[in-house]
Amino acid sequence: MCMRSFFYVCILLLTMTCKSSKPVRPMESYDELFAERTSVINIPIDLNAKDLEDMLNQQLKGVLYEDNNLRDGDKMMLRAEKKEALSLQIDSQLLIYRVPLSLWIKYDIGISKVEAEGSIALRFKTAVNLTNQWKVSTVTEIDGYEWLEKPRLKLVGVQLPITMVADLVLKNSKKKITSSMDAMVADQFNLQKMMQDAWKQMFVPMQVSEEYNTWLIVNPQNVGITPLLLENNQIKGTIFFESKPKVKIGARPEGIYPSNLPPLEFRNDVAEDFEIHINTRISYTEAERIAQTQLVGETFSQGNKSVTIHGLELYGQGNKLVVNTMLSGSYNGSIYMTGYPVYNTSKNSLDIEDLDFTLDTKNFLTKSAGWLLKSTIKKKVQDNLDFLLDYNLKDMQAQFQEQLKKYPLSENVVLEGDLQALNLRNAYLAADAMIIDLVLQGNLNVKIQILEE
């Protein structure tokens, strides 16, 4: 045998020896199976007339109209002051309210000046409209008046022109009352600002579970509202968000740069509850960290031989999860297992089904460390991976529910919700994370905190 042939034989033998000294690491690869779903979040609005009534009563106080000039053509001085709380009702798409006023009048009869007192109730109706630029507009009209106590002069034979008095009060009080209504709407129902604040907030990562290091970004795509319905002393409507929510388990994700608030879209009918499909990502780094807290340091013995787990690595091979378990002791090196992440309906969790040693690992262990095949190491790893991927749904549901109790969308608006179910639907493997279709079901409601001081 020539030296060159001898050299090649040595290289071949060395290669074969090296190949059999450790199991071959499975090749890393990923299938593009995950498709993001658009979710619709429906948020009902339900505002009681009593809240509006209280706001208007705060806006309208004291003297609403005062004329101290007897020489302006009407020969009258007049003061109209709020007598008692106004009342408000909602009916036929209108706000209808009644404003009781006390009147003081001084009338110039030529030979002298006489005074009178009385009371009147003015009636107004206001239409409320929304524009596609998120503006709330009001149009207020006079709806008439009624005398509660007609003013009478104490001078016999002199009649006070009460129709003119009523017209003056209506004409001059309307400006103050309608401006108060407009101011109330502008201050308390600045829908454009509320929605701009809420829109931006939905792009900011929100930690929903500190224990599991879980973050939610609502990531809205579109927003709109149903036409406001004014009836039975209620203002009702539903705000809807089309979104592609994202949940990340691991380090705090970078916030998504918010787009501008889109124009208001109107829809006639939407559902009252929600079913949100969330792109939930468990990074391999975070999964490894949690699994290692349970597995690193575990020792497995058979006779006088033992190994201890000192590290764990997770990655994908197509639709399989590869588990690289790093051992030290009687055997120093890695062994590889693979399994399929599958949604388990009965447990409402993700299990790693058919977790087993790779063929190359099994062949290697049969020849070199067969005692490891008889140990409980495979079961121990699988049990802890199932626990990892389930990541304690009950605790996470409690965390979401706590967040939904009273979540501020803006200065005046609070979101309240009831999370009725949190389920896992499907699992996929990506290059940097395991992606899970997490489904939240429940209902939401908007509370407008209009009376807080």
Secondary structure, DSSP 8 states (H G I E B T S, - for coil): --HHHHHHHHHHHHHHHHHHHS------EE--------EEEEEEEEEEHHHHHHHHHHHS-SEEEEE--TTSSS-EEEEEEE-S--EEEEETTEEEEEEEEEEEEEEE-SS-EEEEEEEEEEEEEEEEEE-TTS-EEEEEEEEEEEEEE----SSTT----HHHHHHHHHHHHHHHHHHHHHHHHHHH--HHHHHHHHHHHTTS-EEEETTTTEEEE--EEEEEE---EEETTEEEEEEEEEE--EEEESS-------------EE-S---SEEEEEEEEEEEHHHHHHHHHHHHTT-EEEETTEEEEEEEEEEEEEETEEEEEEEEEESS-EEEEEEEEEEEETTTTEEEEEEEEE-HHHHHHHHHH-HHHHTSSHHHHHHHHHHHHHH--HHHHHHHHHHHHSSEESSSSEEEEEEEEEEEEEEEEE-SSEEEEEEEEEEEEEEEE--S--
